[in-house]
């Protein structure tokens, strides 16, 4: 039995800010537990941290 079956749902829809940290961690955790995850592209954002050698977001 997959985690999504135990939880009574088949998936997770995610929206939020700081997609390079908080939202990404949530998505990875959900995927590791067997959930189907959708990140809403128009409902996400993050800062440009390229000045600190982080990859550019876009």
C-alpha positions, 0 to 999 in steps of 0.5 A: 500500500502506498502512503497516498492510499493510507492518507485517503487521497491520491495527490498533493497540490503545492503553491508557495514562496521560497520554492528553492527551500521550503516548497522544494522540501515539502515536495521532496518529502511528499514524493518520498512518501508516495504522493503524486505532487503538482506544483502550481507554476503561477502560484510560486516565487522565490528570491534571486539568490544568484549573488550568493552563488545559488542557481538562477531561478526562473 
